[in-house]
Each structure stands twice: as structure tokens, then as C-alpha cells.
């Protein structure tokens, strides 16, 4: 009887994963209900994504991704893609005739971020059932839900594109480990092209996945169909993605998006992969030399035709790097953060790497199983190493660790369940999941009290919590519409929930605008006045003690921002009356 139930459970694994997603999504909505109700888009990118979707639905050109409420009247060039706008806009349009615009938008911002979570759960369940055991598939979905950083990209209100990129990365991995060569090549190629259409954040992982596809062919000539279909899918998918989604700004050779630069590289890579696949080279060494030559040729092509894109793709100026980019927390290495962040970031990846090492040893004499494990382990190792460069690699590192961690649990679980004492079995299985999911170490770390924060830290935390709220911004929104000089990190929130316009948001293409804001708040009052005149600014708005302002205070203790906080307000500013409990201070510029 149990055998039949397990067989049915395994056979209908996709429906079980879907049911698990439904329950998980309902739980996340309940946990985030208050934030959903108050439209708490806490991240700058989430706010700007919402502003972009609204602009699209209000009639802005499909290929025009400039945000005209930033840097008026010219607008801010945003390097994103409309592809991620589609599910948000689609959900809003679907529910608007039933519930009205406001409720439809609330449904859209709650549901849209969880759609890529479903895709990732299905893909990772498929990876685990192929690599570990068909009956272990549910561990793929469960461990993804336990992955704190990855899960954070799929929670309601998380509208940014990283959730979709993580889902597509899991689909690329699914294609890599697919035993059906042609199907696996198509899945990996199409998912790679879709990810590049959205953005280049996953470029290193995608490049390694392509290299692993080539090495599979080097190892076994029978993988030629995988390589051929992968190359054709990559080239064709990238071309379609460019034609359908490249903005006007991305049709010139920019380095940070799917522009003619990366389109040409991906078409060339796909063509080279296809040519290799039909070369009929019988010797493994000959195939290795040919693959190495193709990789070198692709690198030379890139450097020769696009020399400006060698190095950091943001192409940030030294001043922008110094004033802003070097101080972005997620761009710092993991070891630069507190120890609790390190524990949270490393728990699951370390468990995953341990599982990969175990499986590579166990499968060392079974090439059929070994090669897929090598491909998955290579991606996971890359992600773990990238944590030493930037903390933003954390979600990908956790996602790619799931197969390894699932393997460890699956290997140890039978031994625990073989114990005669039922209490030992239940507790043992629970502890096993807690340890190798990363939840246990994170919980233990969270129970250790931090050093008592200083008064300044408490003020910063309070400002960060209060200033973006609708209640705090409502009095600001009641003022006549105008252009506002405010902090860079407040710009996207301000333009999303009020009718005002701002100078800048934290987006590298708008470096001149970011520098203008930084100079205005750090320089003299007269320098700020010149910026205000030049950009026709109507209001100055500050949130004392917001995280961004701590840099102003430390680097320019006599600058314009600090003068305003001290009450040294120039005569060309008139105070705007706000409620006594408002975290803001606001002034109207005299004409």
C-alpha cells in the first residue's frame, strides 16, 4: 500500500510542487499582509518598477524606458526590460474591471513576485529528482523556501527583476542536468536568452553554464545535439529578446544590457557552439582544442569590437564610484558585513558544497551521474566564491546550493528513520532539515544578542522605517506638485507614491544626477542653490538620520545637509509646515 502511495506521489510531482507553492504563497501573503495593505514597497527598485508599469499602462511607448519623473524634463535612462513589467501589468489589467484600479494594483504587487517562485520550485524539484532521487523532488521546493536570501526575492511586493533571474537560473540548471540532450540544450539556451533579456546580473553563471555545455560535448561526442540546440536557442532567443524588449537606449552599444554588444556576442557564441557540434571531431583532445579555440575566438571578438565594455559593465566614473557605488551595501563582500549576516549568507551554501563534494565522490565511477553533478557543483562553487566579491551573490548561492543540500539530507535520512524510537526519528529528521537548510544556524545566531546599539544607530533605524511610509509621505504629497531635491534613495519612493518629481534614484546610468544630489547635500549652501536654480527645483526634502545621510554627516560635517539639520536654513528657503511627528523636514524654494 505504501509503495503505491509513494509511486503516485512521485508520478504526480508537479502537482505536489504546485500545491506546496499555493500553501507557501498563502503563508507569505499572510505574513506580509500589513505591508501589502500599506503598499510598503521598501526597496528602491520595487518602487521604480511600479512607476515604470504605471507609465506603461498610462501610454508610455513600449520601447521608451526613461523615467520622466526623475531628472525632469529629460528623464532618467533605466537599463531594465519590459519583460518583467508584463506579469505586473497583466495582473493589474486582469483584475481592474472587477475590483478597480487600486485593489487590482495591490493584487498585482502581491501575486506577481511569487510567480517566479513557482517556476523556481518546479525547476529545482526537477533538478533534485534527476540528480538525487525521483522521490526526493519535494526537497527542492522545501529548501528553496528555506533559503532566506532567495526567498526574499519572491515575497509579495518584491517587484524587482532579480526574482525572475533566479527562476531562470534554476531553469538553466534544469536544462544542464537533463539526460535528454536536445531538450536540455533547448531549455538551457532559451532560459539563458530570457535572463539576458531581463538583465546581465547572472552573466557569469550563464557563461559558466554555456562552458559546461561545451565541456559535456568535449567529454562525449554524443552530446553534440545538446550543444547544437543550445547554440541555436541561445542565438535565436537573444535575437528575439532584443527585437521585442530592447529599449531605444539599449539599441546603441551600451555595456550593461542586451544591446548590440551582447546580442552580437551571444549570436557569435551560439553560432560557434553549433559549428562545433557539427564538426564531427572524434578525438576528445581534438574537441577540447576546438572548444578552447572557439572560446578564445569569442573573447578576441568581444575585446576587439567592444573594447569599451572590458571591465566593469556599469562604466561608472571615479567620482560616482567614490561618492556612491563603493558605499552600496550589497556591492560589498560578505566578510565586510556583521557576523550574523555572514552566518545567514553561508549556512546553506556551505551545506550545499558539502553535499556536492559527497556526491562527486560517490559518483566518481559512474560518468552518467557524475557529469550532471559536476555541472551543478561548478555553478554552486562559482556563486559561493562570488560572495567574497559582492553580497548580492547570496540569493544565487543559496539557490544553487539546494541540490547539494538535498543530497546530504537524502543520504542521511534513511539512517535516522531506521531508528526504533519514534521520538528519535521525528527529532532527528527535524534537526537534519534545520541544519542543512541553513535555518538552524541562522536561528541560533539570531538568539545571540547583539551589542547594544548606540543612540545614532537607533535613530538611523527609526528614520529608515518611518520615512518611506505612506503616512509620512502623505503631507508631502499634499503640497502642490513640483521638483524635489531629496536623497538619492528616496527618489523612487517619492515619485511612486506622490505626484512630485525627483532628481535622482540609485541607478548607475544616471551618474550625473546622483553626483549632483551628493554635491548639493555635501557642499555649501551656495553650491546647493546653484544646483537648485540649474535644475528648476521647487522643494528641498530631507529625512534626518536616513542611512544615506550618515555619509553626508561623516564626510561633510559643515555641508548643506548638516546645516539644514542644525537649523541653519538659508533665506532663499521657506519652511513647509508638516505634522509635528513627521520624520521629514521640507522647504519651498523662493523664486
KADA-V198277 format. One record per residue. N is the residue number from 0. RES is the residue in three letters. OMEGA is omega in whole degrees, 0 to 359 (999 if undefined). Layout:
BEGIN
((N/RES/OMEGA) (N/RES/OMEGA))
END
This chain:
BEGIN
((0/UNK/180) (1/UNK/179) (2/UNK/179) (3/UNK/180) (4/UNK/179) (5/UNK/179) (6/UNK/178) (7/UNK/178) (8/UNK/181) (9/UNK/183) (10/UNK/183) (11/UNK/187) (12/UNK/181) (13/UNK/179) (14/UNK/178) (15/UNK/176) (16/UNK/178) (17/UNK/178) (18/UNK/178) (19/UNK/178) (20/UNK/179) (21/UNK/180) (22/UNK/180) (23/UNK/180) (24/UNK/177) (25/UNK/178) (26/UNK/179) (27/UNK/177) (28/UNK/179) (29/UNK/180) (30/UNK/185) (31/UNK/188) (32/UNK/181) (33/UNK/179) (34/UNK/178) (35/UNK/181) (36/UNK/183) (37/UNK/176) (38/UNK/185) (39/UNK/173) (40/UNK/191) (41/UNK/183) (42/UNK/181) (43/UNK/181) (44/UNK/178) (45/UNK/178) (46/UNK/181) (47/UNK/177) (48/UNK/179) (49/UNK/178) (50/UNK/179) (51/UNK/179) (52/UNK/178) (53/UNK/180) (54/UNK/178) (55/UNK/181) (56/UNK/177) (57/UNK/173) (58/UNK/178) (59/UNK/182) (60/UNK/180) (61/UNK/184) (62/UNK/178) (63/UNK/181) (64/UNK/174) (65/UNK/177) (66/UNK/190) (67/UNK/174) (68/UNK/169) (69/UNK/179) (70/UNK/180) (71/UNK/359) (72/UNK/187) (73/UNK/183) (74/UNK/180) (75/UNK/180) (76/UNK/181) (77/UNK/187) (78/UNK/184) (79/UNK/182) (80/UNK/177) (81/UNK/184) (82/UNK/181) (83/UNK/177) (84/UNK/189) (85/UNK/181) (86/UNK/179) (87/UNK/180) (88/UNK/180) (89/UNK/179) (90/UNK/179) (91/UNK/179) (92/UNK/181) (93/UNK/186) (94/UNK/183) (95/UNK/179) (96/UNK/183) (97/UNK/189) (98/UNK/186) (99/UNK/188) (100/UNK/185) (101/UNK/180) (102/UNK/178) (103/UNK/178) (104/UNK/178) (105/UNK/177) (106/UNK/183) (107/UNK/183) (108/UNK/177) (109/UNK/188) (110/UNK/187) (111/UNK/181) (112/UNK/183) (113/UNK/177) (114/UNK/176) (115/UNK/175) (116/UNK/177) (117/UNK/179) (118/UNK/181) (119/UNK/180) (120/UNK/178) (121/UNK/181) (122/UNK/183) (123/UNK/174) (124/UNK/177) (125/UNK/178) (126/UNK/183) (127/UNK/181) (128/UNK/178) (129/UNK/184) (130/UNK/188) (131/UNK/182) (132/UNK/179) (133/UNK/182) (134/UNK/184) (135/UNK/189) (136/UNK/185) (137/UNK/177) (138/UNK/178) (139/UNK/180) (140/UNK/182) (141/UNK/181) (142/UNK/175) (143/UNK/179) (144/UNK/179) (145/UNK/183) (146/UNK/190) (147/UNK/183) (148/UNK/179) (149/UNK/180) (150/UNK/180) (151/UNK/178) (152/UNK/184) (153/UNK/182) (154/UNK/177) (155/UNK/181) (156/UNK/181) (157/UNK/189) (158/UNK/184) (159/UNK/187) (160/UNK/185) (161/UNK/179) (162/UNK/178) (163/UNK/179) (164/UNK/175) (165/UNK/179) (166/UNK/180) (167/UNK/176) (168/UNK/177) (169/UNK/178) (170/UNK/174) (171/UNK/178) (172/UNK/177) (173/UNK/178) (174/UNK/180) (175/UNK/185) (176/UNK/180) (177/UNK/181) (178/UNK/175) (179/UNK/192) (180/UNK/184) (181/UNK/179) (182/UNK/180) (183/UNK/178) (184/UNK/179) (185/UNK/180) (186/UNK/182) (187/UNK/182) (188/UNK/181) (189/UNK/179) (190/UNK/177) (191/UNK/180) (192/UNK/179) (193/UNK/179) (194/UNK/179) (195/UNK/176) (196/UNK/179) (197/UNK/183) (198/UNK/185) (199/UNK/184) (200/UNK/182) (201/UNK/188) (202/UNK/182) (203/UNK/179) (204/UNK/182) (205/UNK/177) (206/UNK/178) (207/UNK/177) (208/UNK/176) (209/UNK/178) (210/UNK/179) (211/UNK/176) (212/UNK/177) (213/UNK/180) (214/UNK/174) (215/UNK/177) (216/UNK/178) (217/UNK/182) (218/UNK/187) (219/UNK/183) (220/UNK/179) (221/UNK/178) (222/UNK/181) (223/UNK/179) (224/UNK/177) (225/UNK/183) (226/UNK/180) (227/UNK/182) (228/UNK/177) (229/UNK/181) (230/UNK/180) (231/UNK/180) (232/UNK/180) (233/UNK/181) (234/UNK/181) (235/UNK/180) (236/UNK/179) (237/UNK/179) (238/UNK/179) (239/UNK/178) (240/UNK/179) (241/UNK/183) (242/UNK/186) (243/UNK/191) (244/UNK/181) (245/UNK/180) (246/UNK/176) (247/UNK/182) (248/UNK/182) (249/UNK/176) (250/UNK/172) (251/UNK/186) (252/UNK/173) (253/UNK/189) (254/UNK/194) (255/UNK/181) (256/UNK/177) (257/UNK/180) (258/UNK/175) (259/UNK/178) (260/UNK/186) (261/UNK/174) (262/UNK/180) (263/UNK/180) (264/UNK/182) (265/UNK/176) (266/UNK/178) (267/UNK/179) (268/UNK/179) (269/UNK/180) (270/UNK/179) (271/UNK/179) (272/UNK/180) (273/UNK/179) (274/UNK/177) (275/UNK/185) (276/UNK/182) (277/UNK/185) (278/UNK/178) (279/UNK/176) (280/UNK/187) (281/UNK/184) (282/UNK/177) (283/UNK/179) (284/UNK/178) (285/UNK/178) (286/UNK/179) (287/UNK/179) (288/UNK/180) (289/UNK/179) (290/UNK/177) (291/UNK/177) (292/UNK/178) (293/UNK/178) (294/UNK/178) (295/UNK/179) (296/UNK/179) (297/UNK/179) (298/UNK/179) (299/UNK/177) (300/UNK/182) (301/UNK/183) (302/UNK/183) (303/UNK/186) (304/UNK/183) (305/UNK/183) (306/UNK/180) (307/UNK/182) (308/UNK/175) (309/UNK/184) (310/UNK/182) (311/UNK/185) (312/UNK/180) (313/UNK/183) (314/UNK/181) (315/UNK/176) (316/UNK/178) (317/UNK/180) (318/UNK/178) (319/UNK/177) (320/UNK/183) (321/UNK/186) (322/UNK/190) (323/UNK/192) (324/UNK/181) (325/UNK/183) (326/UNK/176) (327/UNK/188) (328/UNK/183) (329/UNK/177) (330/UNK/178) (331/UNK/177) (332/UNK/184) (333/UNK/183) (334/UNK/178) (335/UNK/181) (336/UNK/178) (337/UNK/186) (338/UNK/178) (339/UNK/175) (340/UNK/179) (341/UNK/178) (342/UNK/181) (343/UNK/183) (344/UNK/188) (345/UNK/188) (346/UNK/182) (347/UNK/177) (348/UNK/179) (349/UNK/176) (350/UNK/179) (351/UNK/179) (352/UNK/176) (353/UNK/178) (354/UNK/178) (355/UNK/180) (356/UNK/179) (357/UNK/183) (358/UNK/177) (359/UNK/177) (360/UNK/182) (361/UNK/184) (362/UNK/188) (363/UNK/182) (364/UNK/180) (365/UNK/187) (366/UNK/180) (367/UNK/178) (368/UNK/186) (369/UNK/186) (370/UNK/177) (371/UNK/178) (372/UNK/178) (373/UNK/181) (374/UNK/180) (375/UNK/181) (376/UNK/180) (377/UNK/178) (378/UNK/180) (379/UNK/179) (380/UNK/177) (381/UNK/181) (382/UNK/179) (383/UNK/179) (384/UNK/181) (385/UNK/174) (386/UNK/178) (387/UNK/178) (388/UNK/181) (389/UNK/179) (390/UNK/182) (391/UNK/175) (392/UNK/185) (393/UNK/180) (394/UNK/179) (395/UNK/179) (396/UNK/179) (397/UNK/180) (398/UNK/183) (399/UNK/177) (400/UNK/188) (401/UNK/180) (402/UNK/179) (403/UNK/179) (404/UNK/178) (405/UNK/179) (406/UNK/178) (407/UNK/180) (408/UNK/183) (409/UNK/179) (410/UNK/185) (411/UNK/185) (412/UNK/180) (413/UNK/179) (414/UNK/180) (415/UNK/182) (416/UNK/178) (417/UNK/178) (418/UNK/183) (419/UNK/182) (420/UNK/182) (421/UNK/178) (422/UNK/178) (423/UNK/180) (424/UNK/182) (425/UNK/181) (426/UNK/180) (427/UNK/179) (428/UNK/179) (429/UNK/180) (430/UNK/179) (431/UNK/180) (432/UNK/181) (433/UNK/183) (434/UNK/188) (435/UNK/171) (436/UNK/183) (437/UNK/182) (438/UNK/183) (439/UNK/179) (440/UNK/179) (441/UNK/180) (442/UNK/179) (443/UNK/180) (444/UNK/182) (445/UNK/181) (446/UNK/178) (447/UNK/185) (448/UNK/174) (449/UNK/172) (450/UNK/183) (451/UNK/182) (452/UNK/177) (453/UNK/181) (454/UNK/181) (455/UNK/180) (456/UNK/178) (457/UNK/179) (458/UNK/179) (459/UNK/179) (460/UNK/180) (461/UNK/179) (462/UNK/179) (463/UNK/180) (464/UNK/187) (465/UNK/191) (466/UNK/182) (467/UNK/186) (468/UNK/178) (469/UNK/181) (470/UNK/181) (471/UNK/183) (472/UNK/182) (473/UNK/178) (474/UNK/176) (475/UNK/181) (476/UNK/181) (477/UNK/178) (478/UNK/177) (479/UNK/184) (480/UNK/180) (481/UNK/177) (482/UNK/189) (483/UNK/169) (484/UNK/180) (485/UNK/183) (486/UNK/182) (487/UNK/183) (488/UNK/178) (489/UNK/184) (490/UNK/181) (491/UNK/180) (492/UNK/181) (493/UNK/183) (494/UNK/182) (495/UNK/186) (496/UNK/174) (497/UNK/177) (498/UNK/181) (499/UNK/173) (500/UNK/182) (501/UNK/182) (502/UNK/189) (503/UNK/167) (504/UNK/185) (505/UNK/182) (506/UNK/194) (507/UNK/179) (508/UNK/181) (509/UNK/184) (510/UNK/181) (511/UNK/180) (512/UNK/177) (513/UNK/180) (514/UNK/179) (515/UNK/179) (516/UNK/181) (517/UNK/179) (518/UNK/182) (519/UNK/183) (520/UNK/182) (521/UNK/183) (522/UNK/181) (523/UNK/177) (524/UNK/180) (525/UNK/177) (526/UNK/177) (527/UNK/180) (528/UNK/179) (529/UNK/177) (530/UNK/180) (531/UNK/178) (532/UNK/185) (533/UNK/183) (534/UNK/174) (535/UNK/183) (536/UNK/183) (537/UNK/184) (538/UNK/167) (539/UNK/183) (540/UNK/177) (541/UNK/172) (542/UNK/182) (543/UNK/176) (544/UNK/171) (545/UNK/185) (546/UNK/182) (547/UNK/185) (548/UNK/178) (549/UNK/177) (550/UNK/177) (551/UNK/185) (552/UNK/184) (553/UNK/185) (554/UNK/180) (555/UNK/185) (556/UNK/177) (557/UNK/182) (558/UNK/185) (559/UNK/180) (560/UNK/182) (561/UNK/177) (562/UNK/180) (563/UNK/180) (564/UNK/181) (565/UNK/182) (566/UNK/179) (567/UNK/187) (568/UNK/180) (569/UNK/185) (570/UNK/182) (571/UNK/175) (572/UNK/174) (573/UNK/180) (574/UNK/173) (575/UNK/184) (576/UNK/176) (577/UNK/178) (578/UNK/183) (579/UNK/182) (580/UNK/181) (581/UNK/176) (582/UNK/184) (583/UNK/165) (584/UNK/188) (585/UNK/179) (586/UNK/175) (587/UNK/181) (588/UNK/177) (589/UNK/178) (590/UNK/999))
END
